[in-house]
Amino acid sequence: MDILETIKEQIESNTILIYMKGSPDQPQCGFSAQTTQILKACGERFAFIDILANPDIRANLPQYSNWPTFPQLFVEGELVGGCDIVTELYENGELEPMVKQAAKRAEQADT
């Protein structure tokens, strides 16, 4: 499968997905650590892809998303942004409802 198809499938099959350096329990950069802490604070499960372990994804995701840096957060197939945007959305109270609504819709779709 083409790497861009793989990325598309990952984004479509995970309601809340972060492409990051490392894992939520062992982030490999401060921006990934901050973003995952914010997601954890929202209280919903999320998927992650470690771009350090997936160099093809690391090389091609910026082309796919038109976003040059990592981490990258996707909610319901849409790019939310990187650390600065996620932090801003969380601080102004927009991120948590977005994440909770996405998780609720995904749960309802599964039942």
C-alpha positions in Angstrom: 0.0 0.0 0.0 1.2 3.5 -0.8 2.3 5.5 2.2 -0.2 8.3 1.6 -2.9 5.6 1.5 -1.7 4.2 4.8 -1.8 7.7 6.4 -5.3 8.3 5.0 -6.4 5.0 6.4 -4.9 5.7 9.8 -6.6 9.1 10.0 -10.0 7.7 8.9 -9.9 4.7 11.2 -9.0 6.6 14.4 -11.4 9.2 15.7 -8.7 11.0 17.8 -5.2 10.4 16.5 -1.9 12.1 17.2 1.3 11.7 15.1 4.1 12.4 17.6 7.7 11.7 18.5 7.7 8.8 20.9 4.6 7.5 22.8 2.2 9.2 25.2 4.0 7.4 28.1 7.5 8.1 26.7 7.4 11.2 24.5 10.6 12.1 22.7 10.1 15.8 22.5 8.6 18.5 24.7 5.9 19.5 22.1 4.7 15.8 21.9 4.8 15.6 25.7 2.7 18.8 26.2 0.2 17.8 23.5 -0.4 14.3 24.9 -0.7 15.7 28.5 -3.5 18.0 27.2 -5.2 15.1 25.4 -5.0 13.0 28.5 -6.6 15.9 30.5 -9.5 15.8 28.1 -10.3 12.4 29.4 -10.9 10.4 26.2 -8.9 7.6 24.6 -6.8 8.5 21.6 -4.6 6.7 19.2 -1.0 7.6 18.4 1.6 6.9 15.8 5.3 7.3 16.7 6.8 9.0 13.7 10.3 8.2 14.9 9.5 4.5 14.5 7.9 5.2 11.1 10.3 7.2 9.0 8.1 6.9 5.8 5.2 8.5 7.7 7.4 11.1 9.2 8.7 12.0 5.7 5.2 12.0 4.0 2.7 13.2 6.6 3.6 16.9 6.2 2.8 16.6 2.5 -0.5 14.9 3.2 -1.6 17.3 5.9 0.0 20.4 4.6 1.4 20.9 8.1 5.3 21.0 8.4 5.8 20.1 12.1 5.1 17.5 14.7 3.0 16.6 16.7 -0.1 16.7 14.5 -3.5 16.1 16.0 -6.4 14.8 13.9 -10.0 14.7 15.3 -12.6 13.0 13.1 -10.3 13.0 10.1 -9.6 16.7 10.3 -6.2 18.3 11.2 -6.6 20.3 14.4 -3.0 21.4 14.4 0.2 21.1 16.4 1.2 21.8 19.9 0.6 25.6 19.9 -2.9 25.3 18.4 -3.8 22.4 20.7 -2.6 24.3 23.7 -4.5 27.4 22.7 -7.7 25.5 22.0 -7.4 23.7 25.4 -6.8 26.9 27.3 -9.7 28.7 25.8 -12.0 25.7 26.5 -12.6 24.6 22.9 -10.5 21.4 22.7 -12.1 19.3 25.4 -15.7 19.6 24.1 -14.4 18.8 20.6 -12.6 15.7 21.8 -15.5 14.6 23.9 -18.1 15.0 21.1 -15.9 13.1 18.7 -15.4 10.3 21.2 -19.2 10.2 21.8 -20.0 10.1 18.1 -17.5 7.3 17.6 -19.0 5.3 20.5 -22.5 5.7 19.1 -21.4 4.6 15.6 -19.9 1.5 17.2 -23.1 0.5 18.8 
